[in-house]
Amino acid sequence: MRIDWSIVGALLRRDLAAARRSKGVVIPMLVVPVVLLVLLPTGIGWYARTATAPPDLSAVLGRLPGSLARSIATMPPAAQIVQLVLGYLVAPLFLIVPMMISSALAADAFAGEKERRTLETLLHLPIDERDLFVEKVLFAWLPTVGASWICFALFSVSANVVAWPVLGHPFMPTWRWVGLITLVAPSVAALGLGVMVRVSARARSTQEANQLGGAVIMPLILATVGQSSALLILPSYWMPITAVVITGLGLILVRGGLRRFDRDTVAARM
């Protein structure tokens, strides 16, 4: 059965308007990225500029590939902090953000409808179940990808501003960072919402959806985010390979949720 994109678009505009009025959805999308991707690099840059005795990074550099370690080791201590931390070590944060945002939006997909007492009306509309499920997935995925790209732009600006007095030139974004944000971050968001949309359809409230989904999302965060810094060091072909693998897992979860999605089951849990 083909998807009716006109119906999906109409529902998507409706849900996005409702999400903008929900504090439980808006606050995580604003506060978490600002803290992790703007205030953190600003603090690191300020520390590198003002520290009287920068820490010795030789132990950390010894664990990096030879060419990368040598290029950083030739820099002054303050520049080493900026280049190492902002250029490589904060990479996991950029995969935590899309995972958290997609989880918050996906949890609101059906559980939020129940809390707002609009789910019964939605389920009685003459809409195919496939169209409804696809719309809820896009409702969580599209804003997440957009927020991730905006956050990366803000991070690049703030990182370059605070690092300029130390490095003397802008250093973000690099091609590897662009690949991480444009390829891997959307796939990580798809993986997280593949779990949370299914949980949201079974939960009675957004809080319950977050609690149930957290037990599953946390191992995914540790598994995918823990290796993100390595993608900035490994050969470039690992970036698309990783994105394809994670996207495949997310699509499997979404497809499985679509097969099991049933109006009557969702209505019975109201």
C-alpha positions as a printed Julia matrix, in Angstrom:
270×3 Matrix{Float64}:
   0.0    0.0    0.0
   1.37   3.4   -0.99
   1.87   6.18   1.52
  -0.41   9.2    1.16
   2.12  11.99   1.62
  -0.56  14.71   1.67
  -2.07  13.13   4.79
   1.37  12.56   6.31
   2.26  16.21   5.7
  -0.97  17.49   7.25
  -0.48  15.35  10.37
   3.15  16.37  10.56
   2.3   20.08  10.6
  -0.28  19.42  13.3
   2.15  17.51  15.52
   4.95  20.05  15.09
   2.59  22.84  16.15
   1.58  20.84  19.24
   5.21  20.02  20.07
   6.16  23.71  20.07
   3.63  24.25  22.88
   4.94  21.35  24.97
   7.6   22.24  27.55
   8.59  18.59  27.9
   9.59  18.55  24.24
  10.97  22.07  23.75
  13.16  22.28  26.85
  15.33  19.2   26.06
  15.72  20.41  22.47
  17.03  23.8   23.67
  18.77  23.35  27.0
  20.76  20.17  26.37
  22.34  21.27  23.05
  23.19  24.72  24.4
  24.9   23.29  27.48
  26.79  20.53  25.67
  27.64  22.25  22.4
  27.96  25.94  23.24
  28.78  26.41  26.92
  31.15  23.44  27.06
  33.43  24.51  24.18
  33.34  28.07  25.5
  34.5   26.85  28.91
  37.25  24.69  27.42
  38.51  27.54  25.25
  38.48  29.92  28.2
  40.42  27.43  30.33
  43.03  26.95  27.58
  43.51  30.72  27.36
  43.69  31.43  31.1
  45.32  28.31  32.61
  48.7   29.14  34.08
  49.84  25.5   34.01
  48.06  23.5   31.28
  47.85  19.76  31.97
  50.33  17.34  30.41
  48.59  15.54  27.53
  51.45  13.25  26.6
  49.68  10.16  28.01
  46.58  10.89  25.95
  48.58  11.65  22.81
  50.43   8.36  23.23
  47.16   6.49  22.55
  46.41   8.33  19.31
  47.64   7.32  15.85
  51.2    8.43  15.2
  50.52  11.12  12.58
  47.74  12.73  14.61
  49.71  12.6   17.85
  52.76  14.15  16.21
  50.77  17.0   14.68
  49.2   17.89  18.04
  52.43  17.38  20.02
  54.13  20.13  18.04
  51.57  22.7   19.23
  51.85  24.84  22.37
  50.13  23.35  25.47
  47.1   25.64  25.25
  46.6   24.81  21.58
  46.91  21.1   22.36
  43.93  21.32  24.74
  41.76  23.08  22.17
  42.71  20.87  19.25
  42.45  17.58  21.15
  39.29  18.23  23.19
  37.23  20.3   20.77
  38.58  18.64  17.66
  38.19  14.99  18.74
  37.11  14.19  22.29
  33.75  16.02  22.24
  32.55  13.98  19.25
  30.38  11.66  21.42
  28.3   14.65  22.48
  27.15  15.13  18.91
  25.63  11.67  18.9
  24.14  12.0   22.38
  22.17  15.08  21.29
  20.28  13.49  18.35
  19.63  10.37  20.43
  18.15  12.44  23.27
  16.09  14.72  21.03
  14.7   11.88  18.93
  13.84   9.95  22.09
  11.97  12.93  23.57
  10.0   13.52  20.37
   9.29   9.84  19.79
   8.1    9.44  23.37
   5.63  12.25  22.72
   4.42  10.67  19.45
   1.61   8.54  20.92
   2.01   8.95  24.68
   1.73  12.72  24.28
  -1.5   12.27  22.33
  -2.87  10.26  25.23
  -1.94  12.93  27.75
  -3.54  15.66  25.62
  -6.63  13.45  25.15
  -6.39  13.74  21.37
  -5.43  10.15  20.58
  -9.02   8.84  20.38
  -9.9   11.46  17.78
  -6.74  10.71  15.84
  -7.4    6.97  15.78
 -10.94   7.48  14.48
  -9.81   9.55  11.5
 -10.01   7.78   8.12
  -6.23   7.42   7.95
  -4.33   4.29   7.04
  -2.26   2.85   9.88
   0.85   2.92   7.71
   0.45   6.67   7.06
  -0.07   7.36  10.76
   2.99   5.39  11.85
   5.22   6.92   9.16
   4.11  10.39  10.19
   5.0    9.73  13.84
   8.44   8.5   12.8
   9.07  11.59  10.65
   7.75  13.8   13.46
  10.62  12.56  15.62
  13.31  12.27  12.94
  13.08  15.49  10.9
  13.3   17.99  13.82
  16.12  15.93  15.31
  18.22  16.11  12.17
  17.52  19.83  11.81
  18.41  20.5   15.45
  21.63  18.47  15.13
  22.79  20.51  12.15
  21.91  23.81  13.81
  23.72  22.73  16.98
  26.81  21.81  14.97
  26.79  25.22  13.3
  26.57  26.89  16.73
  29.37  24.67  18.05
  31.61  25.49  15.09
  31.09  29.22  15.61
  31.65  29.13  19.38
  34.65  26.79  19.07
  36.32  29.02  16.48
  35.64  32.17  18.5
  37.17  30.83  21.73
  40.01  29.03  19.94
  41.07  31.92  17.73
  43.31  33.61  20.36
  44.98  30.24  21.01
  45.31  28.76  17.51
  45.32  31.96  15.51
  42.94  30.53  12.89
  39.54  28.78  12.59
  39.72  25.0   12.74
  36.07  23.9   12.52
  34.44  22.31  10.66
  36.66  19.65   9.13
  35.49  17.22   6.46
  35.41  14.39   8.99
  33.18  16.43  11.3
  30.87  17.22   8.41
  30.64  13.49   7.64
  29.9   12.7   11.28
  27.07  15.23  11.45
  25.51  14.67   8.03
  25.81  10.86   7.88
  26.16   9.33  11.34
  24.02  11.7   13.45
  20.83  11.16  11.36
  21.37   7.39  11.46
  21.77   7.47  15.26
  18.54   9.47  15.51
  16.77   6.84  13.39
  18.06   4.1   15.66
  16.78   5.83  18.79
  13.34   6.65  17.46
  12.95   3.13  16.07
  12.84   2.02  19.7
  10.98   4.93  21.26
   8.06   5.11  18.8
   7.2    1.51  19.59
   7.49   2.21  23.32
   5.35   5.35  23.02
   2.55   3.41  21.35
   2.37   1.1   24.38
   2.91   3.65  27.17
   0.12   5.55  28.89
   2.09   8.77  29.4
   5.21  10.53  28.16
   6.91   9.94  31.5
   6.2    6.22  31.31
   7.49   6.14  27.72
  10.73   7.81  28.76
  11.19   5.43  31.67
  10.53   2.33  29.6
  12.57   3.52  26.66
  15.51   4.63  28.8
  16.33   1.05  29.69
  16.74   0.28  25.99
  18.15   3.6   24.77
  21.03   3.73  27.27
  22.82   0.62  25.92
  22.37   1.99  22.4
  23.93   5.28  23.47
  26.9    3.5   25.01
  27.34   1.23  21.98
  27.11   3.9   19.27
  28.4    7.01  21.0
  31.39   5.34  22.62
  33.04   4.81  19.24
  32.27   8.2   17.7
  35.65   9.79  18.42
  37.31   6.89  16.62
  35.45   7.85  13.44
  37.42  11.1   13.37
  40.68   9.14  13.48
  39.98   6.0   11.41
  40.21   6.04   7.59
  37.43   8.09   6.02
  35.64   5.11   4.46
  34.54   3.96   7.92
  32.2    6.96   8.18
  29.69   5.88   5.49
  30.02   2.23   6.5
  29.07   3.07  10.09
  26.19   5.25   8.92
  24.81   2.48   6.69
  25.01  -0.13   9.46
  23.3    2.08  12.07
  20.67   3.22   9.58
  19.97  -0.4    8.67
  19.4   -1.28  12.32
  17.1    1.71  12.73
  15.07   0.79   9.64
  14.71  -2.78  10.88
  13.29  -1.48  14.17
  10.97   0.97  12.4
   9.75  -1.69   9.97
   9.13  -4.09  12.85
   7.15  -1.42  14.67
   5.09  -0.75  11.55
   4.18  -4.42  11.22
   3.06  -4.59  14.84
   1.27  -1.24  14.91
  -2.45  -1.67  15.35
  -5.07   0.96  16.12
  -7.11  -1.3   18.38
  -4.05  -2.2   20.49
  -3.11   1.45  20.92
  -6.71   2.41  21.77
  -6.94  -0.37  24.36
  -4.0    1.18  26.26
  -5.59   4.61  26.55
